[in-house]
């Protein structure tokens, strides 16, 4: 178990947090943890926690547990980022000319856009064209249906270039297109109002 002075330094060096050790009016041990808020107008710090403890041992135990949890969370975040980077790199390599991407978006109605990759100038960029889709038998109502993409049936000659993020790309300011993994089983819900 780490001691208070060591914990104060570890919070500061590893997390840029300030641990304040005091006692209240009843002489009970207190621990308060702050994080810096350099852009705030009225306060340079924000309190993360502040607790009063029955005794010194309980305070030391709690602070040790909190510190260890923060270390574990930081390690988990770093592992997640590393794993995601490796997966994205692998996904980038698996995107090829002819692949289909689907973007489903909308609020009151559900719109679907399909894109077909027509070129891959580098490992992280693709050139796509929008393709048409057809209604499939599983029609839901007179204003909604399931659709599937029509490969090589381009809507127009416009080519769009996008940067890949794994097996997806940001197709607009509000939506992402994802690679269709199984083209044979692909179907997407769409709805319209007019």
ABEGO torsion letter per residue (X at the ends): XBBAAAAAAAAAAAAGBBBBBBBBAAGBBBBBBBBBBAABAABABBBABBBBBABAAAAAAAAAAAAAAAAAAAAAAAAAAAAAAAAAAAAAAABBBGBBBBBBBEAABBBBBBBBBABBABAABBBBBBBBBBBBABBABAABBBBBBBBGBBABABBBBBBBBEABBBABAABBBBBBABAAABBBBBBBBX
